[in-house]
Each structure stands twice: as C-alpha cells, then as structure tokens.
Amino acid sequence: MTGWLLILSLLVLGGVLATLGDRLGSRVGKARLSLLGMRPRRTAVLITVLTGSLISALSLGLMLLVSRQLRVGLFELDALQKRLNDSRTALKSSRRAQKEATRELAQAQEQRERTRRDLAEAKAKAETLRQVLVPLNQQRERLEAERARLSRDVQARDAEIRRTEAELASVRQRISNGEAELRQLEKNVLALRQGNVVLSSGQPLATATMRLDNPRQAKQVIDQLLREANLQAYQQVLPGVKPDRQILLVPRSDIERLEKTIRQPGTWVVNVRSAANVLLGEKVVYAFPEARPNTRIVKTGDVLARTSLERRETEGQAVRNRLNLLLASALAEVQRRGSLSQGLQFDATALNSLGQQLLSRAPSRVELEVVALRSSDTADPIVVELRPVNGVRPSQVPGPT
C-alpha cells in the first residue's frame, strides 16, 4: 500500500512541477529574460532543463526520504549482494555439512549396529569360553594338585638322595679307614712273612658271653677267661712251647673294672684283645679286656645295607666292586651296632649266581640289599644274603666269608 501511495505522490508532484516549469519557461520566454548573457530562447531552455532536473531531484529525494528500502537498495545494494552471495555460499556449505553430517550419522548408526552385533557375538563367545574354562579350571586344579604331589615326591626323593649321599660318605670314610687298616695289615702281614709279628694290635685272644647268677662268681669267670687268652697267646707267640707260665699281662685296674661291670645284672660279652703288635718269640703279651652288654644286633629280615646297580654298570669288575661295597657297608653297619664279628657269613655259590645274573641282565637299574637271615647277638656270627629288592631270592647256605 505504501508503494502505491509513493508512486501516486510522485505522479502528482511531477505534474505540479511540470506545470510550474512550463509556466515559468513561458513567462521567461515572454519576458525575454537573459541569464549569463545567453539569448532569451536559450535561457528559457535552461530554465526548462533546471525545472526537469529539480523534478527528478525532488522525486528522488522524496522517494529516498519516504522509502527506507529504496535507500538501502540504492546505497547498500553491493554490500547486500555480497552478503547474499556469502549467505548463499554459507548455505551451500551448511547443506554440504548437513549432508556430510547425515552421512556420518548414517555411518555412526551402521557402526553402532555392527558394534551391537559384535557385542552380542562377544557375549556369546564369552559364554562359550566360560563353559570351556570350567573343565580347564578343573584340569588346572588337578594338575596343580599333581604338581604339589610331585613336588613332595621330589622333596622326599631329594631327602632320600641326601641320606644316601650321607651314607655313601660314611661308607667312603669307612672304606678309607679300612684301606688304612688294610695297609697296616699288609705291613703286619709282611712282618709276619719275615717271621716277626704274630699278634696284631686289637686282635681278639678270647671271647665269652656270660650271665652271672651269683655276682661272687665274677672273679672265677674272669680268671678262666684270662687262662684261655694266655693259652691262645702261647700258641701264637711261642708255638710248640708248653704253657707253663703267665705271659699275658693285663692291668689290675682293668680287671677290677671288668669285674665290677659283669657283677651287674644282665648278659655280658667279654673280649680280651692284644694291646699291641707282638713278635714271634716274645715273652710278654700285653692285653686289655672289654665288656659290653649282650644285645640283639640284628633280627631276621633286617636290611643291613642297600645300593643301586646303575644301567651302565654291566662289566664284571663294576659288578664285583658294587657287591664288595655292599658287603663292606653291611659289615660296617653291624659293627656300628656293636657286633664283635670280624666278617659276614653268606653262601658264596649263591653270591656267584647272583653275580652272573647281574652280568647277563639287560641294561637296567637294579636295587640290591643285604638281609640278615637270622637273629644275632653281640658275639654271634652274622649270617646274611644278597638279593635284588624285586628279584628272586637265591638259595642260601650259610658259610664263612
């Protein structure tokens, strides 16, 4: 409505101004006025032109005064056009961004669906793994229990190995001592061959097992034992000479101590030993008595020693060394328990048969042991047999070593 009023006003104003200009031009022409030295006609044309220009200026001024949109369109059109272009560019960018966002949203939704499917699959796999882990956990517990049992077995075996090593060290020490004693015996044997030593230091001269019903019999029993020892000394030192005197000398203090000992209740084993090496033909033999309780040294079935014959030990010398070491360990054991026996009694034939079986065996590890065949006391001989731990027991006929 405002635009139509503006056009109407412009038409009216133009008509009024045109009329005024025409009349002004006519009057100037009639009056033949002259401006700036121009001719009246040209002055009339100039007035007409100025009137037209004034009309245009007033029309434009009125339009600019009345219409803000015209003013903005006339003076700010370029800026508005630039802003419009910028807006269109921004709109296109925003549309592209919207499309990109829409595409990314679609991708995110697709990713979410894939993630949801993967999560469902992962849950299913987790459930399957839980079902699989149940027997595995049970198996692990069984394996851990088995490992603990094996650890205990290994510890027990280690303890047994340590005990075996300790026993082996003890046996080696005994063997070393035996070798030293053997060297001494070899020296004595050499002297004996030269006709010198007939009694070795510590050699038994007389041994008796006694139990006194009356303590007052102690002196009589000791005198009888000393007479036997004196007779044995005669036979060794002065062979062929009639035993008509006492060549055995025992300290009185030792005899009194022995008498006091055997007066006590119980069964006693009394042993008279040579105190030093005695040469053939000497007139005096120094000796000392010893008494110890008569106790049960071994019982039937006692395992006195045990060793292992390894797979690689298949040669005759290795088997003989192992058997000799086993017998030496058994003898050392019974002597450690208090036996007066100087050797072991066993069946040599059965031992040879066992040696042949060990030599002809397939390469394998064999456990061997020395077992007592009968119960023996302090002064009794020790009768044993050698046999594999899990083998067939050979026939046994006791015989001296």
Secondary structure, DSSP 8 states (H G I E B T S, - for coil): -HHHHHHHHHHHHHHHHHHHHHHHHHHHHHHT--STT--HHHHHHHHHHHHHHHHHHHHHHHHHHH-HHHHHHHHSHHHHHHHHHHHHHHHHHHHHHHHHHHHHHHHHHHHHHHHHHHHHHHHHHHHHHHHHHHHHHHHHHHHHHHHHHHHHHHHHHHHHHHHHHHHHHHHHHHHHHHHHHHHHHHHHHHHHHTT-EEE-TT-EEEEEEE--SSGGGHHHHHHHHHHHHHHHHHHHHSTTS---S--EE--HHHHHHHHHHHTSSS-EEEEEEESS-EETT-S-EEEEEEEEE--EEE-TT-EEEEEEE-TT--SHHHHHHHHHHHHHHHHHHHHHHT---SSEE--HHHHHHHHHHHHTS-S--EEEEEEESS-EETTS-EEEEEEETTS----------
